Amino acid sequence: MACINSTGEVNDMAKKILAAITQPASLEQVALQSGAPLYRIRSGVRELLQAGLVEQNDQLYLATAAGLAALNKPASGNPAAVSTK
């Protein structure tokens, strides 16, 4: 399961990962904080790294400015994101 869809939006798993790394954290810390299995965190972080939404410094990971923007962007299927005009 990909963390980023074809339109560039992040899914719920990606949002859990990004929320867990607003401060530098190890993969194990991300897994504990998000409640997701470590193997899922590893694959998700790898994808987010490639997309430029996460950066790595030694064994710690941190959401980039683009990652934080993706975390805070409402999903296009979200009624709050749809204009009522």
Secondary structure, 3 states (H helix, E strand, C coil): CCCECCCCCECHHHHHHHHHCCCCECHHHHHHHHCCCHHHHHHHHHHHHHCCCEEEECCEEEECHHHHHHHHCCCCCCHHHCCCC
